[in-house]
Amino acid sequence: MPRAHKVDANQAEIIAAFRALGCSVHDCSGVGGGFPDLVVGCAGVNLLVECKTGEGTLTPDQVRFIGEWRGLVYIIRSAQEAQDLVIQTRQEIAKRGRR
């Protein structure tokens, strides 16, 4: 029997923060297997984001996924961290001459 996925209490706030900053967001929290909660489109790049509350920890599946993934997975705990990630991403893209 499939298990209902757990959504962190701050996930809606984090999604709203990304969208307020002009990012596109796709909620993938139901995918399972440790796949991150969100795919965020920002400044022409895709960011994989795992939402956690302040004291939340990664599940064994999440630890495994992050360890095997050949890219970055960002762990975001607040709207402020989402904003910081967007600013950082845009600065990095600007340095490279894109957007």
C-alpha positions as CSV (number, residue, x, y, z in Angstrom):
1,M,0.0,0.0,0.0
2,P,1.5,3.4,-1.0
3,R,2.4,5.7,1.9
4,A,1.3,9.3,1.9
5,H,4.2,11.6,1.6
6,K,5.0,14.0,4.3
7,V,5.3,17.7,3.5
8,D,7.3,19.9,5.8
9,A,5.2,22.7,7.5
10,N,7.3,25.5,5.9
11,Q,7.1,24.2,2.3
12,A,4.3,26.4,1.2
13,E,6.1,29.5,2.6
14,I,9.3,28.4,0.8
15,I,7.4,27.9,-2.5
16,A,5.8,31.3,-2.1
17,A,9.2,32.9,-1.5
18,F,10.6,31.4,-4.7
19,R,7.6,32.5,-6.8
20,A,7.6,36.0,-5.3
21,L,11.2,36.3,-6.6
22,G,10.1,35.3,-10.2
23,C,11.1,31.7,-10.1
24,S,9.1,28.8,-11.4
25,V,8.5,26.0,-9.0
26,H,7.3,22.4,-9.4
27,D,6.3,20.5,-6.3
28,C,7.9,17.0,-6.5
29,S,7.3,16.0,-2.9
30,G,5.2,13.1,-3.9
31,V,7.8,11.5,-6.1
32,G,9.4,9.5,-3.3
33,G,12.7,7.6,-3.3
34,G,14.5,10.5,-1.7
35,F,13.9,12.8,-4.7
36,P,13.9,16.5,-3.5
37,D,10.7,18.3,-2.8
38,L,11.0,21.0,-5.4
39,V,12.5,21.8,-8.8
40,V,13.0,25.5,-9.0
41,G,13.7,27.4,-12.3
42,C,15.9,30.4,-11.6
43,A,17.9,32.6,-14.0
44,G,17.9,29.8,-16.6
45,V,19.1,27.0,-14.3
46,N,17.2,24.3,-12.5
47,L,17.7,23.9,-8.7
48,L,16.8,20.8,-6.8
49,V,15.5,21.9,-3.3
50,E,14.8,19.8,-0.3
51,C,12.6,21.6,2.2
52,K,13.3,21.0,5.9
53,T,12.1,22.7,9.1
54,G,14.6,24.2,11.4
55,E,15.4,21.0,13.2
56,G,14.3,18.6,10.4
57,T,16.7,15.9,9.3
58,L,17.2,14.0,6.1
59,T,15.6,10.6,5.7
60,P,17.8,7.6,4.7
61,D,16.4,7.8,1.2
62,Q,17.2,11.5,0.9
63,V,20.8,10.9,2.2
64,R,21.2,8.2,-0.4
65,F,19.7,10.3,-3.3
66,I,21.9,13.3,-2.4
67,G,25.0,11.0,-2.2
68,E,24.4,9.5,-5.6
69,W,23.2,12.6,-7.5
70,R,25.8,14.1,-9.7
71,G,24.6,17.6,-9.1
72,L,23.6,19.8,-6.2
73,V,20.7,19.5,-3.9
74,Y,20.0,22.5,-1.8
75,I,18.5,22.1,1.7
76,I,16.3,25.1,2.4
77,R,14.8,25.8,5.8
78,S,13.1,29.2,5.5
79,A,11.8,31.8,3.0
80,Q,15.0,33.8,3.8
81,E,17.2,30.9,2.7
82,A,15.2,30.6,-0.5
83,Q,15.7,34.3,-1.1
84,D,19.5,34.0,-0.4
85,L,19.7,31.0,-2.8
86,V,18.0,33.0,-5.6
87,I,20.3,36.0,-5.1
88,Q,23.4,33.8,-5.0
89,T,22.2,31.9,-8.2
90,R,21.6,35.2,-10.1
91,Q,25.0,36.5,-9.1
92,E,26.7,33.4,-10.3
93,I,24.9,33.5,-13.6
94,A,25.7,37.2,-14.1
95,K,29.4,36.4,-13.5
96,R,29.2,33.9,-16.3
97,G,27.5,36.4,-18.7
98,R,24.1,34.7,-18.8
99,R,20.9,36.6,-18.1
